[in-house]
Amino acid sequence: MLQVQNIRENKDQVLQALAKRNKDFTPVVEQVIQIDAQRRKIQQELEAIQAQSNQLAKQIGDLFKTGKKEEAEELKNQTVVLKNQSKIFEIQFQELETEQTQLLYQLPNTPHSSVVFGKGAEENVVVKEWGQIPVLAANKKPHWDLAAEYGLIDFETGVKITGAGFPIYRKKGAILQRALINFFLDEARAAGYEEIIPPHVVNEASGYGTGQLPDKEGQMYHVGVDDLYLIPTAEVPLTNIYRDVILKDNELPIKITGYTPCFRREAGSYGKEVRGLNRLHQFDKVEIVQIANPDQSYEILENMVRHVEGLLQKLELPYRILRLCGGDMGFTSALTYDFEVFSAAQERWLEVSSTSNFETFQANRLKCRFKGPDGKTQLVHTLNGSALALPRIVAALLENHQDETGISIPNALRRYTGFDRID
């Protein structure tokens, strides 16, 4: 959530940054400023009433001490009037606070200065490519055919049990899945991240804290009876650990990681774009999260990008890194790098990770702050990244490492799988 003071004091810069998202947010920003002016005026009235009440209380005390009871009772009547006025102002103030918060929920994060204008994915900036695109035989197969041939993934039974987008992993497919999870977690712990097993459902406050609510409400599975949400990513419970917490400067950065299943209702189109593992409603992911000093957050973002790069290189998957344009960036992000691996069988790039700096956007909602050496309290910066999401990684591994007799397992994974090949 954007900070009202920044909107008020830097309106033009805020609007200029938001314009990168290809939408005019001027009406909402103007409303926020207008309501803020009303709210601040009422705040001044309340402070004036409080000051007057305090002065009267002192006078009343002095009058009672000197035996002037009648005069004291007269002043007490004035305090009753002030108290009633104060209640009216408090109600008005609360109403304006609520209205202002609802408006602020409509405003996305302001993009970083390096983010370019753009309407969609085609205008994202490629900042790096790595690896050789595999040259496969003419009879190459997509992962859904390989999965069926070797009994790795059962899509049809998953549809019977639950519905489309809920596959069953079997035999070496299940072992590969677990091997990847362990590999990603071990790599994160080696990089200094604390491993956490968080809840897989969260309350509404947690959804608002990290920005999934109200922006992505329709994409989340909602347990109506208990008013809980199945998590779309481990980012939500991990980051919310620090909701309403004031940290010390020497505790930063906080580095945490966690494996969870993820649940997303997002609808997909038909065809190979969403076939097999390309888009699921339930999938596994290892997430890395950092809570950082604002002065260090962009250096930390680059370190997180390098961490994800290292995973893909060890998996021997060709990848590219994209810096997202304003029109393709998530609601809460100030700067996002996407990772895509190349699927040689499908002959296209598959997104496997987003690594983002949210600056103070989430922290303002979470009320997550730190106290610096000067004793002043300020908002932290929050960052997160997929390290990694499994479905398209599995798809690319199966497709890129296939040959005429089976599928080769990358060296980095073999101590986790216990086998070198699927055949």
C-alpha positions as CSV (number, residue, x, y, z in Angstrom):
1,M,0.0,0.0,0.0
2,L,1.4,3.4,-0.9
3,Q,2.1,5.8,1.9
4,V,-0.3,8.8,2.1
5,Q,2.4,11.2,3.0
6,N,4.4,10.3,-0.1
7,I,1.3,10.7,-2.3
8,R,0.5,14.1,-0.7
9,E,4.0,15.5,-0.9
10,N,5.1,13.9,-4.3
11,K,1.8,13.7,-6.2
12,D,3.3,14.4,-9.7
13,Q,6.1,11.9,-9.2
14,V,3.7,9.2,-8.0
15,L,1.3,9.7,-10.9
16,Q,4.3,9.7,-13.4
17,A,5.5,6.4,-12.0
18,L,2.0,4.9,-12.0
19,A,1.5,5.9,-15.6
20,K,4.0,3.1,-16.5
21,R,1.2,0.7,-15.7
22,N,-0.9,2.0,-18.6
23,K,-3.8,3.2,-16.5
24,D,-4.7,6.7,-15.3
25,F,-4.8,6.6,-11.5
26,T,-5.3,10.4,-11.2
27,P,-8.9,10.3,-10.0
28,V,-8.0,7.9,-7.2
29,V,-4.9,9.8,-6.2
30,E,-6.9,13.1,-6.1
31,Q,-9.6,11.4,-3.9
32,V,-6.9,10.2,-1.5
33,I,-5.4,13.6,-1.2
34,Q,-8.8,15.2,-0.7
35,I,-9.8,12.8,2.0
36,D,-6.4,13.1,3.6
37,A,-7.0,16.9,3.9
38,Q,-10.4,16.3,5.6
39,R,-8.9,13.7,7.9
40,R,-6.0,15.9,8.9
41,K,-8.4,18.8,9.6
42,I,-10.5,16.6,11.9
43,Q,-7.3,15.4,13.6
44,Q,-6.5,19.0,14.4
45,E,-9.9,19.5,15.8
46,L,-9.6,16.5,18.0
47,E,-6.2,17.6,19.2
48,A,-7.6,21.1,20.0
49,I,-10.5,19.5,21.9
50,Q,-8.1,17.3,23.8
51,A,-5.9,20.2,24.7
52,Q,-8.9,22.2,25.9
53,S,-10.2,19.3,27.9
54,N,-6.8,18.9,29.6
55,Q,-6.8,22.6,30.5
56,L,-10.3,22.4,31.9
57,A,-9.4,19.3,33.9
58,K,-6.6,21.2,35.5
59,Q,-8.8,24.2,36.3
60,I,-11.5,21.9,37.7
61,G,-9.0,20.3,40.0
62,D,-7.7,23.6,41.2
63,L,-11.2,24.9,41.9
64,F,-12.1,21.8,43.9
65,K,-9.0,22.3,45.9
66,T,-9.9,25.9,46.8
67,G,-13.5,24.9,47.6
68,K,-15.1,26.6,44.6
69,K,-17.4,23.6,43.9
70,E,-20.1,25.5,41.8
71,E,-17.5,27.0,39.4
72,A,-15.9,23.5,39.1
73,E,-19.3,22.0,38.2
74,E,-19.8,24.6,35.5
75,L,-16.5,23.7,33.9
76,K,-17.4,20.0,34.2
77,N,-20.5,20.7,32.0
78,Q,-18.2,22.2,29.4
79,T,-16.1,19.0,29.4
80,V,-19.3,17.0,28.7
81,V,-20.0,19.1,25.6
82,L,-16.3,18.7,24.5
83,K,-16.6,15.0,25.0
84,N,-19.7,14.7,22.8
85,Q,-18.0,16.8,20.1
86,S,-15.0,14.6,20.3
87,K,-17.1,11.5,19.7
88,I,-18.6,13.0,16.6
89,F,-15.2,13.9,15.3
90,E,-13.9,10.4,16.1
91,I,-16.7,8.8,14.1
92,Q,-16.1,11.1,11.2
93,F,-12.3,10.4,11.4
94,Q,-12.8,6.7,11.4
95,E,-15.2,6.9,8.4
96,L,-12.6,8.9,6.4
97,E,-9.8,6.5,7.5
98,T,-11.9,3.5,6.1
99,E,-12.7,5.4,2.9
100,Q,-9.1,6.3,2.4
101,T,-7.8,2.8,3.0
102,Q,-10.3,1.4,0.4
103,L,-9.0,3.9,-2.1
104,L,-5.4,3.1,-1.3
105,Y,-6.2,-0.6,-2.0
106,Q,-7.0,0.4,-5.5
107,L,-3.5,1.8,-6.1
108,P,-0.7,-0.5,-7.2
109,N,2.9,0.0,-6.3
110,T,4.9,2.7,-8.1
111,P,7.4,1.0,-10.5
112,H,11.1,1.5,-10.0
113,S,12.8,4.0,-12.2
114,S,14.4,1.2,-14.3
115,V,11.0,-0.2,-15.3
116,V,10.1,0.7,-18.8
117,F,6.7,1.6,-20.2
118,G,4.9,-1.3,-21.9
119,K,1.5,-2.8,-22.3
120,G,2.3,-6.5,-22.0
121,A,4.8,-9.4,-22.0
122,E,6.0,-8.6,-25.5
123,E,7.6,-5.4,-24.2
124,N,9.6,-6.9,-21.4
125,V,13.3,-6.3,-21.5
126,V,15.6,-9.4,-21.9
127,V,18.6,-8.7,-19.6
128,K,20.4,-12.0,-19.9
129,E,20.4,-15.4,-21.7
130,W,22.3,-18.5,-20.6
131,G,22.9,-22.0,-22.0
132,Q,22.6,-23.8,-25.3
133,I,19.2,-24.7,-26.7
134,P,19.1,-28.5,-26.9
135,V,18.8,-30.0,-30.4
136,L,16.3,-32.9,-30.1
137,A,15.5,-35.7,-32.5
138,A,12.7,-35.2,-35.0
139,N,10.5,-37.5,-32.9
140,K,10.8,-35.4,-29.8
141,K,7.9,-35.5,-27.4
142,P,6.3,-33.0,-25.1
143,H,6.3,-33.7,-21.4
144,W,2.7,-34.9,-21.2
145,D,3.5,-37.7,-23.7
146,L,6.7,-38.5,-21.9
147,A,4.9,-38.6,-18.6
148,A,2.3,-41.0,-19.9
149,E,5.0,-43.2,-21.6
150,Y,7.0,-43.6,-18.4
151,G,4.1,-43.6,-15.9
152,L,5.4,-40.4,-14.3
153,I,2.2,-38.2,-14.1
154,D,-1.4,-39.2,-14.2
155,F,-3.5,-36.3,-15.5
156,E,-6.7,-38.2,-16.2
157,T,-7.1,-39.7,-12.7
158,G,-6.4,-36.3,-11.2
159,V,-9.3,-34.9,-13.2
160,K,-11.5,-37.8,-11.8
161,I,-10.5,-37.2,-8.2
162,T,-10.6,-33.3,-8.3
163,G,-10.7,-31.7,-11.7
164,A,-8.4,-30.3,-14.3
165,G,-5.1,-28.8,-13.0
166,F,-4.6,-31.3,-10.2
167,P,-2.2,-34.0,-11.5
168,I,-1.1,-37.2,-9.7
169,Y,2.7,-37.8,-9.6
170,R,3.7,-41.5,-9.6
171,K,6.8,-43.7,-9.5
172,K,9.9,-41.8,-10.7
173,G,7.7,-38.8,-11.3
174,A,6.9,-38.6,-7.6
175,I,10.6,-39.2,-6.7
176,L,11.7,-36.4,-9.1
177,Q,9.2,-34.0,-7.6
178,R,10.5,-34.7,-4.0
179,A,14.1,-34.6,-5.2
180,L,13.6,-31.1,-6.7
181,I,12.0,-29.8,-3.5
182,N,14.9,-31.1,-1.4
183,F,17.4,-29.8,-3.8
184,F,15.9,-26.3,-3.8
185,L,15.6,-26.2,0.0
186,D,19.2,-27.4,0.5
187,E,20.4,-24.7,-1.9
188,A,18.4,-22.1,0.0
189,R,19.7,-23.2,3.4
190,A,23.3,-23.2,2.0
191,A,22.7,-19.6,0.9
192,G,21.8,-18.6,4.5
193,Y,18.0,-18.9,4.4
194,E,16.2,-20.3,7.5
195,E,13.8,-23.1,6.5
196,I,10.3,-22.7,7.7
197,I,7.2,-24.9,7.3
198,P,4.3,-22.5,7.3
199,P,0.5,-23.0,7.3
200,H,-1.1,-23.7,3.9
201,V,-4.2,-21.6,4.7
202,V,-4.3,-18.0,5.9
203,N,-6.8,-15.5,7.3
204,E,-8.0,-12.4,5.5
205,A,-5.6,-10.1,7.3
206,S,-2.7,-12.1,5.9
207,G,-4.1,-11.9,2.4
208,Y,-4.4,-8.1,2.7
209,G,-0.9,-7.9,4.3
210,T,0.9,-9.1,1.2
211,G,-1.5,-7.7,-1.3
212,Q,-3.3,-10.8,-2.6
213,L,-6.5,-9.2,-1.3
214,P,-8.4,-7.5,-2.6
215,D,-6.5,-7.5,-5.9
216,K,-6.5,-11.3,-6.5
217,E,-9.5,-12.4,-4.5
218,G,-11.0,-14.2,-7.5
219,Q,-7.8,-16.3,-8.0
220,M,-7.7,-17.6,-4.4
221,Y,-9.6,-20.7,-3.1
222,H,-11.8,-19.5,-0.2
223,V,-12.9,-21.7,2.6
224,G,-16.2,-19.9,3.3
225,V,-17.2,-21.5,6.6
226,D,-14.0,-20.5,8.3
227,D,-13.2,-17.4,6.2
228,L,-9.7,-18.7,5.3
229,Y,-7.8,-18.8,2.0
230,L,-5.6,-21.6,0.5
231,I,-2.3,-20.0,-0.1
232,P,-1.4,-19.1,-3.7
233,T,2.3,-18.9,-2.7
234,A,4.4,-19.4,0.4
235,E,5.2,-15.7,0.2
236,V,1.9,-15.0,2.0
237,P,2.4,-17.0,5.3
238,L,6.2,-16.4,5.3
239,T,6.0,-12.6,5.0
240,N,3.1,-12.4,7.4
241,I,5.3,-13.8,10.1
242,Y,6.6,-10.2,10.5
243,R,3.2,-8.5,10.4
244,D,2.9,-5.9,13.2
245,V,6.5,-6.5,14.2
246,I,9.2,-3.9,14.9
247,L,12.6,-5.3,14.2
248,K,16.1,-4.1,15.1
249,D,18.4,-2.8,12.5
250,N,21.0,-5.5,13.3
251,E,18.4,-8.2,12.7
252,L,18.2,-7.3,9.0
253,P,18.2,-8.8,6.5
254,I,16.0,-11.6,7.5
255,K,16.2,-14.6,5.1
256,I,13.6,-17.3,5.1
257,T,12.6,-20.1,2.8
258,G,9.8,-22.6,2.7
259,Y,8.2,-25.3,0.6
260,T,4.5,-25.4,0.2
261,P,1.8,-26.6,-2.2
262,C,0.2,-23.6,-3.9
263,F,-3.4,-23.2,-5.0
264,R,-4.6,-20.9,-7.7
265,R,-8.0,-20.7,-9.4
266,E,-6.7,-18.6,-12.3
267,A,-8.5,-19.7,-15.5
268,G,-6.5,-20.7,-18.6
269,S,-7.2,-21.0,-22.3
270,Y,-7.2,-24.2,-24.2
271,G,-4.3,-25.7,-26.2
272,K,-0.7,-26.4,-25.6
273,E,-0.2,-23.1,-23.7
274,V,-1.9,-24.7,-20.7
275,R,-1.6,-28.4,-21.4
276,G,0.0,-30.8,-19.0
277,L,2.1,-29.0,-16.4
278,N,2.1,-25.7,-18.1
279,R,-0.7,-24.3,-15.9
280,L,-2.1,-26.0,-12.8
281,H,-4.5,-25.2,-10.0
282,Q,-2.3,-27.0,-7.4
283,F,1.5,-27.1,-7.7
284,D,4.6,-27.2,-5.5
285,K,7.0,-24.4,-5.0
286,V,10.0,-23.4,-2.9
287,E,10.0,-19.7,-2.0
288,I,12.7,-17.4,-0.8
289,V,11.8,-14.2,1.2
290,Q,13.9,-11.4,2.6
291,I,13.0,-8.6,5.0
292,A,15.5,-5.8,4.3
293,N,16.9,-2.4,5.2
294,P,15.7,-0.1,2.4
295,D,19.3,0.9,1.8
296,Q,20.3,-2.6,0.9
297,S,17.2,-4.0,-0.8
298,Y,18.2,-3.6,-4.5
299,E,21.6,-5.2,-3.8
300,I,19.7,-8.0,-2.1
301,L,17.4,-8.3,-5.1
302,E,20.4,-8.9,-7.4
303,N,21.7,-11.5,-5.0
304,M,18.3,-13.3,-5.1
305,V,18.4,-13.2,-8.9
306,R,21.9,-14.8,-8.8
307,H,20.6,-17.5,-6.5
308,V,17.8,-18.5,-8.9
309,E,20.3,-18.4,-11.8
310,G,22.5,-20.9,-9.9
311,L,19.6,-23.3,-9.5
312,L,18.9,-23.3,-13.2
313,Q,22.5,-23.7,-14.2
314,K,22.9,-26.7,-11.9
315,L,19.8,-28.2,-13.6
316,E,21.4,-27.6,-17.0
317,L,18.4,-25.7,-18.3
318,P,18.8,-22.8,-20.8
319,Y,17.2,-19.7,-19.4
320,R,16.7,-16.0,-19.9
321,I,16.0,-13.2,-17.4
322,L,13.4,-10.5,-18.2
323,R,12.9,-7.2,-16.5
324,L,9.2,-6.7,-16.6
325,C,7.7,-3.6,-18.1
326,G,5.1,-1.6,-16.3
327,G,2.1,-3.2,-18.0
328,D,3.2,-6.8,-17.2
329,M,4.3,-6.3,-13.6
330,G,2.4,-7.5,-10.6
331,F,0.2,-5.2,-8.5
332,T,2.5,-5.1,-5.5
333,S,5.9,-5.1,-7.2
334,A,8.3,-2.1,-7.7
335,L,10.6,-4.2,-9.8
336,T,10.3,-7.8,-11.0
337,Y,12.7,-10.1,-12.8
338,D,11.1,-13.1,-14.5
339,F,13.0,-16.3,-15.3
340,E,12.0,-18.4,-18.3
341,V,13.5,-21.7,-19.4
342,F,13.4,-22.9,-22.9
343,S,11.3,-26.0,-23.7
344,A,13.0,-27.7,-26.7
345,A,10.0,-30.0,-27.2
346,Q,7.4,-27.3,-27.1
347,E,9.8,-24.8,-28.8
348,R,8.9,-21.9,-26.5
349,W,9.9,-20.2,-23.3
350,L,8.2,-21.2,-20.0
351,E,8.1,-18.9,-17.0
352,V,9.5,-20.6,-13.9
353,S,10.2,-17.8,-11.4
354,S,9.4,-14.2,-10.5
355,T,11.8,-12.4,-8.2
356,S,10.6,-9.0,-6.9
357,N,11.3,-6.1,-4.7
358,F,8.1,-4.6,-3.2
359,E,9.9,-1.8,-1.4
360,T,7.6,-0.5,1.4
361,F,4.3,-1.5,-0.4
362,Q,3.7,-4.7,1.6
363,A,5.5,-3.4,4.7
364,N,3.0,-0.5,5.0
365,R,0.1,-3.0,4.9
366,L,1.9,-5.4,7.3
367,K,3.0,-2.6,9.6
368,C,6.5,-4.3,9.5
369,R,9.1,-1.8,10.7
370,F,12.6,-1.6,12.0
371,K,14.3,0.8,14.4
372,G,17.6,2.2,13.1
373,P,20.7,3.2,15.0
374,D,19.3,6.7,15.4
375,G,16.2,5.3,17.2
376,K,13.8,6.2,14.5
377,T,11.3,3.7,13.3
378,Q,10.7,3.2,9.5
379,L,9.2,0.6,7.2
380,V,11.3,-2.3,5.9
381,H,11.5,-3.4,2.3
382,T,10.2,-6.9,1.5
383,L,11.4,-9.1,-1.4
384,N,10.5,-12.6,-2.6
385,G,11.3,-15.1,-5.3
386,S,10.3,-18.5,-6.7
387,A,13.3,-20.7,-6.1
388,L,11.7,-22.6,-7.8
389,A,8.2,-23.4,-9.0
390,L,8.2,-27.1,-9.9
391,P,5.7,-27.8,-12.7
392,R,7.4,-26.1,-15.7
393,I,10.8,-27.1,-14.3
394,V,9.7,-30.7,-14.4
395,A,8.3,-30.1,-17.9
396,A,11.6,-28.6,-19.2
397,L,13.7,-31.3,-17.5
398,L,11.7,-34.1,-19.1
399,E,11.6,-32.4,-22.5
400,N,15.1,-31.0,-22.8
401,H,16.9,-34.1,-21.4
402,Q,15.1,-36.7,-23.4
403,D,16.8,-39.0,-25.9
404,E,15.8,-42.0,-27.9
405,T,15.9,-44.4,-25.0
406,G,14.7,-42.2,-22.1
407,I,15.4,-39.1,-20.0
408,S,18.7,-38.2,-18.4
409,I,18.7,-36.7,-14.8
410,P,21.0,-33.7,-14.3
411,N,24.1,-34.4,-12.1
412,A,23.0,-32.0,-9.4
413,L,19.8,-34.0,-8.8
414,R,21.1,-37.6,-8.9
415,R,22.0,-37.8,-5.2
416,Y,18.4,-36.8,-4.5
417,T,16.7,-39.1,-7.0
418,G,18.9,-42.1,-6.5
419,F,18.8,-42.8,-10.3
420,D,20.5,-41.3,-13.3
421,R,17.8,-41.9,-15.9
422,I,14.2,-42.5,-16.5
423,D,13.7,-45.3,-19.0
